[in-house]
């Protein structure tokens, strides 16, 4: 269980701070809730049941883990799956588990595929583009936060590491 003041990674909102943990009552059912706000949107407040298994709240990486993940972009990514539906299902299953090392491998592969297609005058599949932008934004912002830099600088480093 997290505590008040913890920084966590929450879905598409990215890094969030837990402002409070309180009890709320809905439909005569009392539950404990995390009250958090995204670090990039101080006005937004999100309530999430503490015992919700469907919602993924993750601990932030350590600075050392962030450095290792950044360096991992020098390695190969995940295998490319030619069948769109199968690729989407496989990659999404991996993303849902929240393992940033595996997510970095997906980003690596998608970035390479995008560059390869575009260099041959072809379009990158819209579903893949949406997936790439979503996970890239969240992972790069977490890495940037932990490594005291910007998402743009992380993207530049990653692009330099990846052999297109």
C-alpha positions as CSV (number, residue, x, y, z in Angstrom):
1,X,0.0,0.0,0.0
2,X,1.2,3.5,-0.8
3,X,1.2,6.3,1.6
4,X,0.4,10.0,1.5
5,X,3.1,12.0,-0.3
6,X,4.2,9.1,-2.5
7,X,4.9,9.6,-6.2
8,X,3.5,6.9,-8.4
9,X,2.9,6.1,-12.0
10,X,-0.8,6.0,-12.9
11,X,-2.2,4.9,-16.3
12,X,-2.1,7.6,-19.0
13,X,-1.8,10.4,-16.4
14,X,1.9,9.5,-15.8
15,X,3.5,10.6,-12.5
16,X,1.1,11.4,-9.8
17,X,1.4,12.4,-6.2
18,X,-0.8,10.8,-3.6
19,X,-2.4,13.8,-1.7
20,X,-4.5,11.7,0.7
21,X,-5.9,8.3,1.5
22,X,-9.4,8.6,2.8
23,X,-12.6,6.7,3.3
24,X,-15.5,7.4,1.0
25,X,-19.0,6.0,1.0
26,X,-20.8,5.2,-2.3
27,X,-24.1,3.1,-2.4
28,X,-23.7,2.4,1.3
29,X,-20.3,0.8,0.7
30,X,-17.3,2.3,2.5
31,X,-13.9,2.0,0.8
32,X,-10.5,3.6,1.2
33,X,-9.4,5.7,-1.7
34,X,-6.2,7.2,-2.9
35,X,-6.6,10.8,-3.8
36,X,-4.0,11.8,-6.3
37,X,-3.1,14.4,-8.8
38,X,-0.9,14.3,-11.9
39,X,2.3,16.2,-11.5
40,X,1.6,17.9,-14.9
41,X,-1.9,18.9,-14.0
42,X,-2.2,20.3,-10.4
43,X,-5.9,21.1,-10.9
44,X,-7.0,17.5,-11.7
45,X,-7.8,15.3,-8.7
46,X,-8.3,11.5,-9.1
47,X,-9.9,9.1,-6.7
48,X,-9.0,5.4,-6.9
49,X,-10.1,2.6,-4.6
50,X,-7.1,1.3,-2.7
51,X,-8.3,-2.3,-3.3
52,X,-9.0,-1.9,-7.0
53,X,-7.2,-4.7,-8.9
54,X,-8.2,-3.3,-12.3
55,X,-6.3,-0.1,-11.9
56,X,-2.6,-0.1,-12.3
57,X,-0.7,2.2,-9.9
58,X,3.0,1.5,-10.0
59,X,5.9,2.6,-7.9
60,X,8.3,4.9,-9.7
61,X,11.5,3.4,-10.9
62,X,14.7,4.2,-9.0
63,X,17.2,6.5,-10.6
64,X,19.5,3.5,-11.2
65,X,16.6,1.5,-12.8
66,X,15.9,4.6,-15.0
67,X,19.5,4.7,-16.2
68,X,19.5,1.0,-17.0
69,X,16.3,1.3,-19.0
70,X,17.6,4.3,-20.9
71,X,20.8,2.3,-21.8
72,X,18.6,-0.7,-22.8
73,X,17.6,1.2,-26.0
74,X,21.1,0.3,-27.3
75,X,19.9,-3.3,-27.4
76,X,17.4,-5.0,-29.6
77,X,13.7,-4.5,-28.9
78,X,10.9,-7.1,-28.9
79,X,10.2,-9.2,-31.9
80,X,8.0,-7.6,-34.6
81,X,4.7,-9.4,-35.1
82,X,3.4,-9.0,-38.7
83,X,-0.2,-9.7,-38.0
84,X,-1.8,-6.4,-36.7
85,X,-4.3,-7.9,-34.3
86,X,-1.8,-10.3,-32.8
87,X,0.8,-7.6,-32.4
88,X,-1.7,-5.3,-30.8
89,X,-2.9,-7.9,-28.3
90,X,0.6,-9.2,-27.5
91,X,2.1,-5.7,-27.0
92,X,-0.9,-4.5,-25.0
93,X,-0.7,-7.5,-22.7
94,X,2.9,-6.6,-22.0
95,X,2.1,-2.9,-21.4
96,X,-0.7,-3.8,-18.9
97,X,1.9,-5.6,-16.8
98,X,3.7,-2.3,-16.3
99,X,7.3,-3.7,-16.6
100,X,9.1,-0.7,-17.9
101,X,12.0,-2.8,-19.3
102,X,9.6,-4.7,-21.5
103,X,7.7,-1.5,-22.4
104,X,11.1,0.0,-23.5
105,X,11.6,-2.9,-25.8
106,X,8.2,-2.3,-27.4
107,X,9.0,1.4,-27.9
108,X,12.4,0.4,-29.4
109,X,10.7,-1.9,-31.9
110,X,7.9,0.5,-32.8
111,X,10.4,3.4,-33.3
112,X,12.5,1.2,-35.6
113,X,9.5,0.0,-37.6
114,X,8.2,3.5,-37.9
115,X,11.5,4.8,-39.2
116,X,11.9,1.8,-41.6
117,X,8.4,2.3,-43.1
118,X,8.7,6.1,-43.4
119,X,12.1,5.8,-45.1
120,X,10.5,3.6,-47.7
121,X,7.7,6.0,-48.3
122,X,5.1,3.9,-46.4
123,X,2.8,4.8,-43.6
124,X,3.1,3.6,-40.0
125,X,-0.1,1.9,-38.9
126,X,-2.3,4.3,-37.0
127,X,-2.9,1.8,-34.1
128,X,0.9,1.3,-33.7
129,X,1.4,5.1,-33.8
130,X,-1.1,5.6,-31.1
131,X,0.4,2.9,-28.9
132,X,3.9,4.3,-29.5
133,X,3.0,7.8,-28.6
134,X,1.1,6.8,-25.4
135,X,3.8,4.5,-23.9
136,X,6.6,6.7,-25.1
137,X,5.1,9.8,-23.5
138,X,4.6,8.0,-20.1
139,X,8.0,6.2,-20.0
140,X,10.0,9.2,-21.3
141,X,8.4,11.5,-18.8
142,X,9.2,9.1,-15.9
143,X,12.8,8.7,-17.1
144,X,13.1,12.5,-17.5
145,X,11.8,13.1,-14.0
146,X,14.1,10.6,-12.4
147,X,17.1,11.6,-14.4
148,X,16.5,15.4,-14.0
149,X,16.1,16.2,-17.6
150,X,13.3,16.7,-20.2
151,X,11.3,14.2,-22.2
152,X,12.7,15.8,-25.3
153,X,16.2,15.1,-24.2
154,X,15.3,11.5,-23.4
155,X,13.8,11.1,-26.9
156,X,17.0,12.5,-28.5
157,X,19.2,10.1,-26.5
158,X,16.9,7.1,-27.3
159,X,16.9,8.1,-31.0
160,X,20.7,8.2,-30.9
161,X,20.9,4.8,-29.3
162,X,18.5,3.0,-31.7
163,X,20.1,1.7,-34.9
164,X,17.6,2.6,-37.5
